[in-house]
Amino acid sequence: MKLKSGCFLQYLYLDEVYCLLSVRNAKALTDYFQLLDVHRKNALNNLQFYCFLHYVTDLRKKHIMLLFDLLDRNATGEIGFDEFYMLVCLLLAHENHLEKQFIYRHSGTAFRLLDRDDGHTISPREFQATGFLFNIKKEELQKIFKDFDISGDEQLNYKEFKMFSVFCIDKQQEKKK
């Protein structure tokens, strides 16, 4: 998942520690969201969402629509600014190779995003389907489940996922050294 060159999002700054936008950048993103919201509903429907992501990323349609479904948790057919903001932060984290930092700082949000069936656990299948969001490869997924599935039920609950997120940040800090 890459941002296309010259798109608006490339000019936004994502804080590397907290994986959030500055106030100035959040305001710019709010204005951008209002431009995209042509129906003035304070929300984007799936077509607006698809056009936005198709224009700014190299994601394929199936991934864009999966992402829409993940963000539209209440099945209203729309995503609001909060979900849009999180999506942009995730895109920028991915672009700046801060996926693991994003998972660590926003572990609850990341867990809910990956838990597609709202079962309060993440299955290997759910993780594999959404691995593109955090740049996690299939081989890594298998190792994650083997190493962090403490209960042995082949599901990651939130505590196990949180341990994984702490491990991610430790690994990232080792790479920096």
C-alpha positions, 0 to 999 in steps of 0.5 A: 500500500503506497501513496501516489506521488503528488497527492495531498496526504504526502504533505501532511506530517505524522508525529513519529512517536504518537502516530497522530497529526498535528493540530494544523494538519488535522485542520487541513484534513478536516477541510479536505474531508469537507471537500470530499463530502459532496452530500454535506452529511459529514460522512463519506459513502462507499463510492466517495471512499473508493474514489478517494483511496483509488486516487491517493493509493495503489490499493486494489478495489477489493482491499479498498472495499474491505477497508470500508467495511472494516471502518463502517462497523455499524453498517450505516454505509458511511464513514465519518471524520473519526474513521477517516482521520484514523485511516489517514494516520494509518496510511501515513504510518504505512508510508513512513514505515511506522506500522508497528509504532501505530499498532503499539500506540493505537492497539485498541483501535488496531485490534477492533479494526482487525477483529472483523467479526466482532468476536473479541478475538483475531483469527489467523484468517482475519489477520491474513485478510487485513495484514496489508494494512500493517505490512505483515506478511503471511510467514510473519502472521504464522509466527505471531500466532505461534508466539503470542497465542498463549491460550493455544486457541489459535485466536489472539485476544486483546491481551495477547494482541497487546503483548504482540504490539509491545514486542513490535515496538521493542523490535523496531527500537532494536532495528534503530540501534 
